[in-house]
């Protein structure tokens, strides 16, 4: 969490980065998100939150796999699919 907060604060060094941040906030939230609120949102993330997001978006979902360059040693689709399957029962 601390590394994410530090990188977000250091990202705000240039005017271009600030403009990008303002635009992203306006598109996603309809308003500018204050730094204090952003840091509070980051602090509110728990292991349970991460687990819930992984359950919803990653585990037991069909994947899309893409490769650029020499892909002969890349595992096949079934290798990835087996590792995303969650044994629930």
C-alpha positions in Angstrom: 0.0 0.0 0.0 2.8 2.4 0.9 4.6 1.7 -2.4 1.4 2.4 -4.4 0.8 5.6 -2.5 4.3 6.8 -3.0 4.2 6.1 -6.7 0.9 7.9 -7.1 2.3 10.9 -5.4 5.5 10.9 -7.4 3.5 10.5 -10.6 2.1 14.0 -10.0 5.4 15.7 -10.8 4.6 17.0 -14.3 1.7 19.1 -15.6 0.9 16.5 -18.1 0.6 13.9 -15.4 -1.7 16.2 -13.3 -3.9 16.8 -16.4 -4.1 13.1 -17.1 -5.1 12.5 -13.4 -7.7 15.2 -13.5 -9.2 13.8 -16.8 -9.2 10.2 -15.5 -10.9 11.3 -12.2 -13.6 13.2 -14.2 -14.3 10.3 -16.6 -14.4 7.7 -13.9 -16.0 9.5 -10.9 -17.4 12.7 -12.4 -15.4 14.8 -10.0 -11.8 15.3 -8.9 -10.8 12.8 -6.2 -8.8 14.6 -3.4 -5.5 13.0 -2.4 -6.8 12.3 1.2 -9.8 10.4 -0.2 -7.5 8.4 -2.6 -5.2 7.4 0.2 -8.2 6.4 2.4 -9.5 4.2 -0.4 -6.1 2.5 -0.7 -5.9 2.0 3.1 -9.4 0.5 3.0 -8.3 -2.4 0.7 -7.9 -5.6 2.7 -7.0 -9.2 1.9 -10.7 -10.1 1.8 -11.3 -7.3 -0.8 -8.5 -8.8 -3.0 -9.9 -12.3 -2.6 -13.4 -11.1 -3.6 -12.1 -9.4 -6.7 -10.1 -12.4 -7.7 -13.2 -14.7 -7.2 -15.3 -12.4 -9.4 -12.9 -11.6 -12.2 -10.1 -14.2 -12.3 -10.9 -17.6 -10.8 -12.8 -20.1 -13.0 -13.2 -17.7 -15.9 -12.3 -18.4 -19.5 -9.0 -16.6 -20.3 -7.6 -14.9 -23.3 -3.9 -15.6 -23.9 -1.7 -13.6 -26.3 2.0 -13.7 -27.0 4.3 -11.6 -29.1 7.6 -13.0 -30.5 8.8 -16.5 -30.0 6.0 -18.4 -28.2 7.1 -21.9 -28.7 7.9 -22.4 -25.0 4.7 -20.7 -23.8 2.4 -23.0 -21.9 -0.8 -24.0 -23.7 -4.2 -22.7 -22.8 -5.1 -25.7 -20.6 -2.0 -25.0 -18.4 -3.4 -21.4 -17.7 -6.9 -22.6 -17.3 -6.0 -25.3 -14.7 -4.3 -22.7 -12.5 -7.3 -20.4 -12.6 -9.8 -23.0 -11.6 -11.0 -22.6 -8.0 -12.0 -25.8 -6.2 -15.1 -24.6 -4.3 -16.4 -27.9 -3.1 
